[in-house]
């Protein structure tokens, strides 16, 4: 597995999300990013995108969950 298979590009969700290229725990697994008192959830797509770090899989935002409190 190449290093690029261990990272993904996040698409959608909050415009001020600080990182758009993030680690992936397993290919195709959903990504959950902690942000502003909750989690932004991203799902894998069949698409890839050219980035400064190479060609990476694209994950689309699909929901937000709030942390209690």
Residue frames as qw, qx, qy, qz and C-alpha x, y, z in Angstrom:
[[0.000, 0.890, 0.457, 0.000, 0.00, 0.00, 0.00],
 [0.409, 0.441, -0.038, 0.798, 1.37, 3.39, -0.95],
 [0.171, -0.227, -0.454, 0.844, 1.47, 6.29, 1.49],
 [0.278, -0.052, -0.223, -0.933, -1.22, 8.05, -0.57],
 [0.532, -0.311, -0.723, -0.312, -3.65, 5.21, 0.18],
 [0.441, -0.374, -0.648, 0.496, -3.38, 6.20, 3.84],
 [0.007, -0.342, -0.176, 0.923, -4.67, 9.76, 3.26],
 [0.216, 0.607, 0.724, 0.246, -7.79, 11.27, 1.74],
 [0.010, 0.164, 0.098, 0.982, -9.21, 14.59, 0.57],
 [0.071, 0.517, 0.738, -0.428, -12.29, 15.85, 2.43],
 [0.021, -0.255, -0.449, -0.856, -14.98, 17.53, 0.36],
 [0.422, -0.619, -0.461, -0.475, -17.95, 19.48, 1.71],
 [0.585, -0.519, -0.485, 0.391, -18.83, 20.16, 5.32],
 [0.218, -0.905, -0.128, 0.342, -17.80, 23.34, 7.14],
 [0.543, 0.793, -0.058, 0.269, -15.89, 25.80, 4.97],
 [0.075, -0.841, 0.445, -0.299, -13.49, 26.55, 7.83],
 [0.971, -0.220, 0.072, 0.068, -12.51, 22.94, 8.53],
 [0.213, -0.848, 0.421, 0.243, -8.74, 23.32, 9.14],
 [0.280, -0.353, 0.830, 0.328, -7.50, 20.18, 7.39],
 [0.745, 0.404, -0.066, -0.526, -8.68, 18.92, 4.02],
 [0.697, 0.332, -0.636, 0.002, -6.10, 16.15, 3.61],
 [0.596, -0.520, 0.436, -0.429, -6.35, 13.71, 6.49],
 [0.036, -0.281, 0.959, -0.004, -5.21, 10.20, 7.50],
 [0.798, -0.048, -0.281, -0.532, -7.47, 7.24, 6.73],
 [0.574, -0.415, 0.661, -0.250, -7.55, 4.32, 9.19],
 [0.531, 0.073, 0.824, 0.184, -8.59, 1.77, 6.53],
 [0.061, 0.047, -0.554, -0.829, -9.36, 2.21, 2.82],
 [0.341, -0.377, -0.679, -0.531, -13.07, 2.91, 2.37],
 [0.353, -0.480, -0.684, 0.421, -13.73, 3.35, 6.11],
 [0.075, -0.916, -0.291, -0.266, -15.76, 6.41, 7.13],
 [0.431, 0.200, -0.310, 0.824, -13.75, 9.35, 8.47],
 [0.370, -0.834, -0.408, -0.020, -14.84, 11.21, 11.61],
 [0.404, 0.359, -0.185, 0.821, -13.23, 14.60, 12.30],
 [0.331, -0.665, -0.514, 0.429, -13.68, 16.32, 15.66],
 [0.208, 0.298, 0.180, 0.914, -14.60, 19.96, 15.07],
 [0.233, -0.296, 0.058, -0.925, -16.35, 22.68, 17.12],
 [0.479, -0.118, 0.572, -0.655, -18.03, 20.54, 19.77],
 [0.868, 0.235, 0.266, -0.348, -18.97, 17.68, 17.47],
 [0.518, -0.184, 0.727, 0.411, -17.87, 15.40, 14.68],
 [0.534, 0.557, -0.253, -0.584, -18.00, 15.91, 10.93],
 [0.734, -0.011, 0.678, 0.033, -18.56, 12.60, 9.13],
 [0.357, 0.606, -0.476, -0.528, -17.22, 11.83, 5.66],
 [0.865, 0.108, 0.484, -0.073, -17.83, 8.80, 3.40],
 [0.378, -0.270, 0.665, 0.584, -15.66, 7.41, 0.62],
 [0.634, 0.620, 0.036, -0.461, -16.56, 8.11, -3.00],
 [0.881, 0.223, 0.318, 0.270, -15.32, 6.43, -6.16],
 [0.378, 0.897, -0.045, 0.223, -13.54, 9.66, -7.11],
 [0.724, -0.279, -0.037, 0.630, -9.89, 10.67, -6.74],
 [0.124, 0.991, 0.051, 0.016, -8.31, 14.12, -6.81],
 [0.672, 0.353, -0.191, 0.622, -4.88, 15.38, -7.77],
 [0.411, -0.909, -0.055, 0.037, -3.29, 17.21, -4.82],
 [0.139, 0.835, -0.509, 0.156, 0.15, 18.49, -3.92],
 [0.487, -0.423, 0.742, -0.182, 0.52, 15.14, -2.10],
 [0.044, -0.081, 0.938, 0.335, -0.39, 13.04, -5.13],
 [0.517, -0.207, -0.512, -0.654, -3.67, 11.46, -6.26],
 [0.104, -0.038, 0.804, -0.585, -5.87, 10.83, -3.23],
 [0.127, -0.485, -0.846, -0.181, -9.33, 9.34, -2.70],
 [0.204, -0.329, -0.001, -0.922, -12.16, 11.84, -2.16],
 [0.179, -0.396, -0.845, 0.311, -14.44, 11.56, 0.88],
 [0.167, -0.518, -0.311, -0.779, -17.70, 13.54, 0.95],
 [0.168, -0.072, 0.573, -0.799, -19.28, 15.11, 4.02],
 [0.363, -0.329, -0.769, -0.411, -22.58, 13.45, 4.92],
 [0.513, -0.733, -0.394, -0.210, -23.48, 14.47, 8.49],
 [0.099, 0.504, -0.502, 0.696, -22.52, 16.17, 11.73],
 [0.656, -0.511, -0.555, 0.020, -23.05, 14.81, 15.22],
 [0.170, -0.791, 0.231, -0.540, -22.88, 16.92, 18.39],
 [0.441, 0.075, -0.764, 0.464, -20.97, 15.95, 21.51],
 [0.457, -0.716, -0.527, -0.031, -23.00, 15.94, 24.73],
 [0.488, -0.477, -0.253, 0.686, -22.60, 18.93, 26.99]]
